[in-house]
Amino acid sequence: MNLWLPLFSLICVGYSMAEEDIVVKLWRKKGKILGHILKSENGIDYYVFQEIPYAVPPIGPNRFKEPKEHEDWNGILNTTANKKVCMQNNKIAFTKVPDTMEITEDCLFMNVYTPVKPGTKDEALPVLFWIHAGGYFYGSGAYQYYDPKYLIDYGIVVVTMNYRLGPFGFLTTEDGVIPGNLGLKDQVLAFEWVIKNIHLFGGDPKSITVAGESAGAVSASYLQLSRKLRGFEGHIRGFIMESGTSLTPIGLQNKARHFAFKLGKTLNPNFESNSSKNLQALLYKASSSDILFADVQNDVYTANIISRNVIWVPVIENEINSNSVVTTHMHEAYLRGDFIRVPLLTGFCSEESKFFVRLTLSEIEAEGNIFDRNVSLMINPQLNVKAKFLKQASEEYKRIYTKGTFQGNPGAFMKYLSEESFTTPGIRTAELVSKFSNVYLYEFAYEGEIAGLSFLTNVPGANNVAHTSELKYLFGGVEGAIKDAKDYPKPDQMIMKKMLKLWSNFIKYQNPTPKQDNLLGNVLWPPVKAGPIQYLMINNTLEVLANPKYYNQVRKVFIDYIRPPLNVF
């Protein structure tokens, strides 16, 4: 028997069951879970199950191992609170872990929120499977982060989860000893749990939308490409990717073994071995805090301020392992249509980089000057431009944004950063998927109080709506609207209603505007088609426009110079 199983029994003993208590017996489980009732924004009851274990705790001998389905337990497990988040460094996290929560390796839990009382015979509702953001090094799917009280009012079952972060989720020796993409594999196992169990909560297992923002969107894109989910195609109705796809250079680690051994050397300066088994033994003996706080420096590509400190992210795995999630070159796969072909809603905020570049104006100018002095840094190495063409390609690329210098035009520099990391890869994904499925592309340009980002530096010549802004109009919690919607200005409330309507329509009908709606100004959002790329500009009004950002110009440069293997864009 596993050591942690008796703990659940002890936790669950002694409950005095009240009439309003909600208990669910999970699929093929001896044990049950206890939920509770909360109120949605509109005051309806919804049923909440928090911190449901979906995997064996990745501790002890299970550290750096692929996740395994959690065993049965005896009795009733209390799932009425979120208390744990995965290992993360609060000093560098953009969203701090609440003081009431524990940072721990034992963190593989999920949450289910449903407007349907479990056990009733109501019609099954569509399901939103939400993957949290955080650059793969911070964040959580906990209620404190993503409160679903707004979406619940639209008749949707919402599922969130934790997955392993940082080196715990994305360190690999690339030879099978420490497998790759453990954090993505956690997400896949959680998704399998949903398919098996969501009908018990009033959800339709054949109507699931896989969604996320930033790293969550990159994850959703990897899952769209993954052979691991091909067997579940009948369950997935759509994808939502907000500010990120697998084509972003930030989302791919291409020297994973190098960084794995660099971590080992950081933990023990006397560690000289090249053996994966020896590294594994060292990591097993190390404390979780020592691994977390090990100061591993990026020595591969450090020019880009957004990506220079991001190391532990997904890798392309060996396809021989049947559990591998990422086994293909992403850009090539999208080009040939080798992905789950269902509708996609995707887009970006007007100035993504503003969220990350938390510097003074003079410091931003100094960062731009790095590229002025060495223009070849413009092209991310993962684009695989031949060395003899690198300077020429970089000069053409830079001229798209400025005919002068980035130091003298920091707004142009911010635009380059936004598009290089988020916008260009996202639009490329939309363009390629649109050849096989309906794609709805947006730009979120509304500058409201709800976003809570007014403290960020305003850069002349750049836009003001930063990364994460659209999230605030979909969720409550620390990643959403911190106050109640009614406590914000009326225009913000109106944008929230529009966003919730568009997103919930897509989750229900795979079309954000299935018919004209006065709330949406009777605008019909067209899918991306061949020719000029159409998209929805979401601001005080909704407007259909064409040819977003500098995409067409950047695409021409990239297609002229990038070479296989085609991974990012």
C-alpha positions as semicolon CSV with decimal commas, in nm:
position;residue;x (nm);y (nm);z (nm)
1;M;0,000;0,000;0,000
2;N;0,123;0,352;-0,079
3;L;0,208;0,557;0,226
4;W;-0,019;0,849;0,141
5;L;-0,338;0,649;0,105
6;P;-0,409;0,609;0,478
7;L;-0,373;0,985;0,510
8;F;-0,676;1,037;0,288
9;S;-0,876;0,797;0,502
10;L;-0,774;0,986;0,814
11;I;-0,867;1,317;0,655
12;C;-1,207;1,189;0,559
13;V;-1,306;1,025;0,883
14;G;-1,548;1,203;1,112
15;Y;-1,741;1,421;0,867
16;S;-2,088;1,514;0,980
17;M;-2,278;1,506;0,654
18;A;-2,526;1,788;0,605
19;E;-2,821;1,773;0,370
20;E;-2,663;2,025;0,134
21;D;-2,333;1,836;0,111
22;I;-2,254;1,714;-0,237
23;V;-2,085;1,375;-0,269
24;V;-1,969;1,214;-0,594
25;K;-1,838;0,862;-0,646
26;L;-1,576;0,881;-0,917
27;W;-1,545;0,647;-1,213
28;R;-1,406;0,312;-1,103
29;K;-1,314;0,451;-0,763
30;K;-1,403;0,295;-0,432
31;G;-1,381;0,632;-0,267
32;K;-1,594;0,943;-0,304
33;I;-1,534;1,317;-0,298
34;L;-1,714;1,584;-0,100
35;G;-1,785;1,917;-0,267
36;H;-1,964;2,233;-0,166
37;I;-2,181;2,510;-0,311
38;L;-2,081;2,861;-0,413
39;K;-2,268;3,146;-0,579
40;S;-2,202;3,260;-0,935
41;E;-2,185;3,627;-1,033
42;N;-2,559;3,617;-1,104
43;G;-2,635;3,446;-0,775
44;I;-2,702;3,093;-0,896
45;D;-2,575;2,794;-0,702
46;Y;-2,287;2,606;-0,853
47;Y;-2,113;2,297;-0,728
48;V;-1,743;2,304;-0,650
49;F;-1,491;2,023;-0,607
50;Q;-1,140;2,145;-0,531
51;E;-0,807;1,968;-0,510
52;I;-0,917;1,632;-0,646
53;P;-0,605;1,412;-0,678
54;Y;-0,568;1,290;-1,036
55;A;-0,216;1,146;-1,017
56;V;0,011;0,967;-0,772
57;P;0,205;1,238;-0,586
58;P;0,532;1,299;-0,776
59;I;0,745;1,270;-0,463
60;G;1,019;1,035;-0,346
61;P;1,083;0,771;-0,614
62;N;0,817;0,933;-0,835
63;R;1,007;1,263;-0,865
64;F;1,101;1,320;-1,232
65;K;0,881;1,028;-1,338
66;E;0,589;1,023;-1,578
67;P;0,257;1,067;-1,394
68;K;0,047;0,769;-1,299
69;E;-0,325;0,764;-1,228
70;H;-0,406;0,804;-0,860
71;E;-0,511;0,493;-0,673
72;D;-0,843;0,443;-0,499
73;W;-0,899;0,562;-0,146
74;N;-1,139;0,463;0,128
75;G;-1,414;0,687;0,258
76;I;-1,501;1,038;0,147
77;L;-1,225;1,277;0,049
78;N;-1,281;1,642;0,138
79;T;-1,245;1,846;-0,183
80;T;-1,373;2,180;-0,063
81;A;-1,057;2,393;-0,065
82;N;-0,741;2,458;-0,263
83;K;-0,434;2,453;-0,043
84;K;-0,142;2,346;-0,262
85;V;0,046;2,482;-0,562
86;C;0,335;2,320;-0,749
87;M;0,695;2,412;-0,675
88;Q;0,766;2,769;-0,784
89;N;0,988;3,059;-0,684
90;N;0,774;3,337;-0,543
91;K;1,059;3,586;-0,583
92;I;1,043;3,575;-0,963
93;A;0,676;3,487;-1,017
94;F;0,464;3,762;-1,171
95;T;0,171;3,630;-0,965
96;K;0,264;3,556;-0,606
97;V;0,137;3,247;-0,427
98;P;-0,124;3,350;-0,166
99;D;0,002;3,328;0,191
100;T;-0,265;3,072;0,271
101;M;-0,132;2,820;0,017
102;E;0,154;2,570;0,037
103;I;0,424;2,538;-0,230
104;T;0,493;2,165;-0,260
105;E;0,589;1,882;-0,494
106;D;0,269;1,700;-0,394
107;C;0,053;1,920;-0,612
108;L;-0,118;1,718;-0,887
109;F;-0,477;1,814;-0,823
110;M;-0,767;1,933;-1,032
111;N;-1,085;2,130;-0,976
112;V;-1,435;2,091;-1,119
113;Y;-1,698;2,365;-1,118
114;T;-2,046;2,290;-1,248
115;P;-2,388;2,461;-1,251
116;V;-2,548;2,113;-1,258
117;K;-2,607;1,936;-0,930
118;P;-2,424;1,604;-0,958
119;G;-2,661;1,313;-0,982
120;T;-2,941;1,502;-1,157
121;K;-3,060;1,409;-1,505
122;D;-3,010;1,748;-1,666
123;E;-2,875;1,774;-2,019
124;A;-2,497;1,743;-2,030
125;L;-2,315;2,076;-2,060
126;P;-2,006;2,169;-2,264
127;V;-1,677;2,160;-2,076
128;L;-1,393;2,411;-2,060
129;F;-1,063;2,236;-1,982
130;W;-0,846;2,529;-1,873
131;I;-0,463;2,510;-1,857
132;H;-0,309;2,781;-1,642
133;A;-0,044;3,033;-1,744
134;G;0,286;3,123;-1,584
135;G;0,572;3,066;-1,827
136;Y;0,598;2,706;-1,706
137;F;0,763;2,833;-1,386
138;Y;0,477;2,974;-1,177
139;G;0,099;2,974;-1,142
140;S;-0,177;2,732;-1,049
141;G;-0,520;2,618;-1,156
142;A;-0,653;2,675;-0,804
143;Y;-0,975;2,861;-0,735
144;Q;-0,774;3,147;-0,584
145;Y;-0,616;3,202;-0,927
146;Y;-0,906;3,129;-1,166
147;D;-1,246;3,185;-1,009
148;P;-1,504;3,060;-1,267
149;K;-1,803;3,250;-1,127
150;Y;-1,861;3,445;-1,451
151;L;-1,835;3,156;-1,696
152;I;-2,061;2,939;-1,481
153;D;-2,351;3,176;-1,555
154;Y;-2,323;3,077;-1,921
155;G;-2,401;2,710;-1,865
156;I;-2,048;2,570;-1,884
157;V;-1,864;2,315;-1,672
158;V;-1,513;2,446;-1,592
159;V;-1,214;2,226;-1,512
160;T;-0,872;2,352;-1,401
161;M;-0,562;2,171;-1,279
162;N;-0,209;2,199;-1,148
163;Y;0,084;2,056;-1,343
164;R;0,452;2,034;-1,255
165;L;0,653;2,349;-1,323
166;G;1,015;2,452;-1,372
167;P;1,274;2,173;-1,357
168;F;1,023;1,945;-1,182
169;G;0,807;1,951;-1,493
170;F;1,047;2,020;-1,778
171;L;1,398;1,900;-1,694
172;T;1,502;1,603;-1,908
173;T;1,816;1,407;-1,990
174;E;1,673;1,341;-2,337
175;D;1,757;0,971;-2,321
176;G;1,462;0,833;-2,126
177;V;1,628;0,830;-1,785
178;I;1,450;1,152;-1,692
179;P;1,168;1,176;-1,948
180;G;1,073;1,502;-2,114
181;N;0,762;1,715;-2,082
182;L;0,645;1,581;-1,746
183;G;0,429;1,892;-1,701
184;L;0,255;1,831;-2,034
185;K;0,209;1,465;-1,943
186;D;0,039;1,580;-1,623
187;Q;-0,202;1,779;-1,838
188;V;-0,274;1,477;-2,058
189;L;-0,348;1,258;-1,755
190;A;-0,579;1,528;-1,618
191;F;-0,756;1,540;-1,954
192;E;-0,804;1,163;-1,947
193;W;-0,954;1,201;-1,597
194;V;-1,204;1,451;-1,738
195;I;-1,313;1,215;-2,015
196;K;-1,375;0,938;-1,762
197;N;-1,543;1,143;-1,491
198;I;-1,694;1,467;-1,618
199;H;-2,036;1,310;-1,689
200;L;-2,069;1,266;-1,312
201;F;-2,066;1,646;-1,280
202;G;-2,313;1,721;-1,558
203;G;-2,044;1,772;-1,823
204;D;-2,048;1,629;-2,174
205;P;-1,730;1,423;-2,231
206;K;-1,780;1,462;-2,605
207;S;-1,790;1,842;-2,593
208;I;-1,462;1,958;-2,440
209;T;-1,277;2,277;-2,533
210;V;-0,906;2,268;-2,447
211;A;-0,796;2,619;-2,359
212;G;-0,534;2,832;-2,193
213;E;-0,350;3,162;-2,191
214;S;0,023;3,223;-2,241
215;A;0,201;2,900;-2,133
216;G;-0,145;2,748;-2,104
217;A;-0,212;2,839;-2,467
218;V;0,127;2,700;-2,572
219;S;0,030;2,380;-2,391
220;A;-0,308;2,367;-2,565
221;S;-0,124;2,400;-2,898
222;Y;0,114;2,115;-2,811
223;L;-0,187;1,902;-2,717
224;Q;-0,351;1,984;-3,050
225;L;-0,042;1,848;-3,225
226;S;0,011;1,554;-2,992
227;R;-0,050;1,196;-3,093
228;K;-0,139;1,131;-2,728
229;L;-0,470;1,311;-2,777
230;R;-0,550;1,165;-3,120
231;G;-0,744;0,884;-2,955
232;F;-0,962;1,147;-2,788
233;E;-1,049;1,346;-3,099
234;G;-1,416;1,257;-3,058
235;H;-1,414;1,435;-2,723
236;I;-1,247;1,762;-2,828
237;R;-1,474;2,016;-2,996
238;G;-1,236;2,311;-3,005
239;F;-0,922;2,485;-2,883
240;I;-0,874;2,832;-2,736
241;M;-0,522;2,975;-2,740
242;E;-0,489;3,320;-2,585
243;S;-0,150;3,488;-2,636
244;G;0,053;3,183;-2,722
245;T;0,096;2,875;-2,940
246;S;0,364;2,610;-2,980
247;L;0,522;2,815;-3,260
248;T;0,657;3,071;-3,012
249;P;1,035;3,042;-2,967
250;I;0,984;3,086;-2,591
251;G;0,794;2,758;-2,577
252;L;1,070;2,523;-2,695
253;Q;1,381;2,408;-2,506
254;N;1,641;2,285;-2,753
255;K;1,940;2,220;-2,525
256;A;1,762;2,036;-2,250
257;R;2,039;1,790;-2,163
258;H;2,286;2,077;-2,133
259;F;2,064;2,254;-1,880
260;A;1,984;1,934;-1,689
261;F;2,352;1,871;-1,621
262;K;2,410;2,237;-1,554
263;L;2,152;2,209;-1,274
264;G;2,336;1,905;-1,138
265;K;2,662;2,101;-1,137
266;T;2,491;2,391;-0,964
267;L;2,359;2,161;-0,691
268;N;2,700;1,998;-0,646
269;P;3,006;2,183;-0,787
270;N;3,201;1,855;-0,762
271;F;2,957;1,672;-0,990
272;E;3,153;1,589;-1,306
273;S;2,964;1,290;-1,442
274;N;2,801;1,273;-1,787
275;S;2,584;0,981;-1,679
276;S;2,211;1,040;-1,675
277;K;2,173;0,779;-1,402
278;N;2,422;0,964;-1,184
279;L;2,240;1,291;-1,241
280;Q;1,911;1,123;-1,157
281;A;2,058;0,993;-0,830
282;L;2,185;1,341;-0,744
283;L;1,843;1,494;-0,810
284;Y;1,667;1,230;-0,601
285;K;1,886;1,315;-0,304
286;A;1,848;1,692;-0,337
287;S;1,579;1,876;-0,147
288;S;1,294;2,025;-0,348
289;S;1,395;2,376;-0,237
290;D;1,756;2,323;-0,347
291;I;1,637;2,218;-0,693
292;L;1,390;2,505;-0,711
293;F;1,637;2,776;-0,612
294;A;1,939;2,644;-0,801
295;D;2,072;2,940;-0,997
296;V;2,094;2,796;-1,349
297;Q;2,184;3,069;-1,595
298;N;2,072;3,075;-1,957
299;D;2,388;3,066;-2,170
300;V;2,220;2,990;-2,503
301;Y;2,025;3,296;-2,623
302;T;2,002;3,588;-2,384
303;A;1,934;3,887;-2,609
304;N;1,556;3,880;-2,578
305;I;1,447;4,021;-2,243
306;I;1,125;3,816;-2,244
307;S;1,289;3,480;-2,301
308;R;1,634;3,512;-2,147
309;N;1,529;3,374;-1,809
310;V;1,299;3,103;-1,943
311;I;1,478;2,767;-1,945
312;W;1,245;2,490;-1,831
313;V;0,990;2,459;-2,110
314;P;0,873;2,176;-2,343
315;V;1,103;1,973;-2,566
316;I;1,061;1,756;-2,873
317;E;1,074;1,399;-2,743
318;N;1,181;1,065;-2,882
319;E;0,874;0,921;-3,053
320;I;0,977;0,567;-2,953
321;N;0,832;0,636;-2,608
322;S;0,458;0,573;-2,638
323;N;0,397;0,829;-2,363
324;S;0,569;1,110;-2,550
325;V;0,352;1,419;-2,596
326;V;0,562;1,624;-2,840
327;T;0,712;1,410;-3,117
328;T;0,698;1,634;-3,422
329;H;0,841;1,960;-3,552
330;M;0,553;2,194;-3,473
331;H;0,563;2,432;-3,769
332;E;0,598;2,141;-4,011
333;A;0,305;1,961;-3,849
334;Y;0,079;2,264;-3,885
335;L;0,189;2,306;-4,248
336;R;0,087;1,953;-4,340
337;G;-0,232;1,949;-4,133
338;D;-0,102;1,692;-3,886
339;F;-0,308;1,803;-3,585
340;I;-0,653;1,766;-3,432
341;R;-0,870;1,948;-3,685
342;V;-1,136;2,126;-3,484
343;P;-1,225;2,496;-3,462
344;L;-0,978;2,731;-3,299
345;L;-1,025;3,065;-3,124
346;T;-0,694;3,245;-3,086
347;G;-0,550;3,592;-3,058
348;F;-0,333;3,839;-2,875
349;C;-0,330;4,160;-2,674
350;S;-0,223;4,478;-2,849
351;E;0,117;4,505;-2,677
352;E;0,207;4,173;-2,521
353;S;0,562;4,273;-2,427
354;K;0,452;4,550;-2,193
355;F;0,366;4,291;-1,924
356;F;0,720;4,152;-1,920
357;V;0,940;4,455;-1,981
358;R;0,912;4,605;-1,634
359;L;1,183;4,864;-1,683
360;T;1,215;5,240;-1,697
361;L;1,206;5,406;-2,038
362;S;1,583;5,460;-2,035
363;E;1,639;5,094;-1,947
364;I;1,412;4,987;-2,235
365;E;1,614;5,209;-2,468
366;A;1,932;5,041;-2,343
367;E;1,783;4,698;-2,416
368;G;1,699;4,814;-2,767
369;N;2,054;4,932;-2,816
370;I;2,174;4,572;-2,773
371;F;2,001;4,492;-3,104
372;D;2,123;4,815;-3,261
373;R;2,483;4,712;-3,191
374;N;2,435;4,354;-3,309
375;V;2,144;4,331;-3,550
376;S;2,191;3,955;-3,598
377;L;2,035;3,905;-3,255
378;M;1,698;3,994;-3,412
379;I;1,657;3,640;-3,544
380;N;1,596;3,374;-3,280
381;P;1,839;3,082;-3,330
382;Q;1,546;2,838;-3,333
383;L;1,436;2,982;-3,669
384;N;1,739;2,802;-3,819
385;V;1,852;3,081;-4,051
386;K;2,186;2,993;-4,215
387;A;2,479;3,186;-4,068
388;K;2,574;3,343;-4,400
389;F;2,225;3,496;-4,433
390;L;2,172;3,588;-4,067
391;K;2,280;3,952;-4,080
392;Q;2,094;4,019;-4,403
393;A;1,772;3,857;-4,272
394;S;1,802;4,044;-3,944
395;E;1,843;4,379;-4,118
396;E;1,534;4,317;-4,331
397;Y;1,345;4,209;-4,020
398;K;1,448;4,517;-3,821
399;R;1,351;4,758;-4,102
400;I;0,993;4,638;-4,067
401;Y;0,981;4,808;-3,725
402;T;1,219;5,102;-3,764
403;K;1,439;5,265;-4,026
404;G;1,649;5,405;-3,743
405;T;1,748;5,261;-3,405
406;F;1,555;5,083;-3,132
407;Q;1,730;5,301;-2,877
408;G;1,585;5,609;-3,045
409;N;1,247;5,442;-3,102
410;P;1,163;5,229;-2,796
411;G;0,801;5,195;-2,912
412;A;0,923;5,009;-3,222
413;F;1,139;4,790;-2,999
414;M;0,838;4,699;-2,782
415;K;0,641;4,610;-3,093
416;Y;0,919;4,384;-3,213
417;L;0,932;4,207;-2,875
418;S;0,553;4,162;-2,868
419;E;0,534;4,021;-3,217
420;E;0,849;3,807;-3,202
421;S;0,736;3,624;-2,889
422;F;0,358;3,615;-2,926
423;T;0,181;3,782;-3,216
424;T;0,366;3,651;-3,520
425;P;0,372;3,286;-3,401
426;G;0,005;3,313;-3,307
427;I;-0,108;3,455;-3,639
428;R;0,100;3,195;-3,824
429;T;-0,076;2,921;-3,628
430;A;-0,414;3,073;-3,715
431;E;-0,321;3,097;-4,082
432;L;-0,208;2,735;-4,106
433;V;-0,493;2,582;-3,903
434;S;-0,745;2,779;-4,113
435;K;-0,660;2,562;-4,414
436;F;-0,818;2,266;-4,233
437;S;-1,058;2,406;-3,967
438;N;-1,244;2,725;-3,882
439;V;-1,023;2,975;-3,699
440;Y;-1,141;3,290;-3,522
441;L;-0,859;3,540;-3,469
442;Y;-0,880;3,844;-3,238
443;E;-0,682;4,137;-3,106
444;F;-0,776;4,252;-2,756
445;A;-0,722;4,627;-2,746
446;Y;-0,950;4,747;-2,467
447;E;-0,765;4,943;-2,198
448;G;-0,974;4,908;-1,885
449;E;-0,942;4,927;-1,509
450;I;-1,013;4,556;-1,466
451;A;-0,677;4,464;-1,623
452;G;-0,501;4,615;-1,322
453;L;-0,184;4,689;-1,520
454;S;-0,175;5,068;-1,506
455;F;0,152;5,053;-1,310
456;L;0,343;4,931;-1,618
457;T;0,566;5,177;-1,806
458;N;0,399;5,360;-2,093
459;V;0,635;5,361;-2,389
460;P;0,583;5,628;-2,659
461;G;0,493;5,466;-2,988
462;A;0,380;5,138;-2,830
463;N;0,030;5,024;-2,745
464;N;-0,089;4,999;-2,386
465;V;-0,289;4,675;-2,362
466;A;-0,050;4,419;-2,217
467;H;-0,028;4,041;-2,194
468;T;-0,295;3,889;-1,961
469;S;-0,539;4,180;-2,006
470;E;-0,816;3,973;-2,165
471;L;-0,806;3,718;-1,882
472;K;-0,947;3,973;-1,641
473;Y;-1,272;3,980;-1,837
474;L;-1,322;3,603;-1,820
475;F;-1,229;3,497;-1,466
476;G;-1,224;3,620;-1,111
477;G;-0,933;3,549;-0,877
478;V;-0,578;3,680;-0,877
479;E;-0,539;3,605;-1,250
480;G;-0,876;3,763;-1,327
481;A;-1,091;4,048;-1,201
482;I;-0,989;4,092;-0,839
483;K;-1,304;4,283;-0,742
484;D;-1,664;4,197;-0,825
485;A;-1,765;4,303;-1,176
486;K;-2,018;4,553;-1,040
487;D;-1,735;4,743;-0,868
488;Y;-1,571;4,836;-1,198
489;P;-1,669;5,115;-1,443
490;K;-1,969;5,046;-1,666
491;P;-1,759;5,024;-1,986
492;D;-1,544;4,751;-1,824
493;Q;-1,858;4,562;-1,725
494;M;-1,983;4,583;-2,082
495;I;-1,656;4,448;-2,224
496;M;-1,672;4,162;-1,974
497;K;-2,024;4,072;-2,092
498;K;-1,909;4,076;-2,453
499;M;-1,603;3,864;-2,385
500;L;-1,798;3,609;-2,186
501;K;-2,060;3,588;-2,459
502;L;-1,804;3,539;-2,736
503;W;-1,601;3,281;-2,546
504;S;-1,901;3,086;-2,416
505;N;-2,054;3,082;-2,764
506;F;-1,736;2,927;-2,897
507;I;-1,730;2,668;-2,620
508;K;-2,093;2,576;-2,690
509;Y;-2,117;2,613;-3,068
510;Q;-1,755;2,632;-3,191
511;N;-1,849;2,973;-3,327
512;P;-1,821;3,295;-3,121
513;T;-2,103;3,462;-3,317
514;P;-2,341;3,189;-3,436
515;K;-2,604;3,457;-3,496
516;Q;-2,641;3,832;-3,471
517;D;-2,662;3,960;-3,116
518;N;-2,740;4,315;-3,003
519;L;-2,491;4,282;-2,716
520;L;-2,219;4,222;-2,975
521;G;-2,332;4,502;-3,203
522;N;-2,474;4,242;-3,444
523;V;-2,120;4,176;-3,565
524;L;-2,055;3,836;-3,722
525;W;-1,696;3,731;-3,659
526;P;-1,566;3,571;-3,981
527;P;-1,325;3,278;-3,975
528;V;-0,980;3,323;-4,126
529;K;-0,981;3,245;-4,497
530;A;-0,728;3,250;-4,782
531;G;-0,631;3,604;-4,876
532;P;-0,619;3,896;-4,632
533;I;-0,628;3,762;-4,276
534;Q;-0,944;3,886;-4,107
535;Y;-0,969;3,926;-3,733
536;L;-1,192;4,081;-3,468
537;M;-1,065;4,397;-3,301
538;I;-1,206;4,388;-2,946
539;N;-1,217;4,740;-2,806
540;N;-1,503;4,967;-2,694
541;T;-1,670;4,833;-3,007
542;L;-1,620;4,512;-3,204
543;E;-1,483;4,561;-3,553
544;V;-1,373;4,316;-3,823
545;L;-1,037;4,421;-3,969
546;A;-0,776;4,264;-4,197
547;N;-0,398;4,212;-4,198
548;P;-0,305;4,227;-3,828
549;K;0,013;4,396;-3,705
550;Y;0,326;4,351;-3,920
551;Y;0,254;3,985;-3,987
552;N;0,258;3,996;-4,367
553;Q;0,595;4,171;-4,379
554;V;0,750;3,943;-4,117
555;R;0,615;3,632;-4,287
556;K;0,784;3,733;-4,613
557;V;1,123;3,768;-4,441
558;F;1,089;3,444;-4,248
559;I;0,976;3,235;-4,544
560;D;1,272;3,365;-4,745
561;Y;1,528;3,264;-4,484
562;I;1,416;2,999;-4,233
563;R;1,522;2,641;-4,298
564;P;1,419;2,295;-4,168
565;P;1,365;2,164;-3,917
566;L;1,069;2,400;-3,896
567;N;0,970;2,426;-3,530
568;V;0,880;2,786;-3,452
569;F;0,787;3,100;-3,645
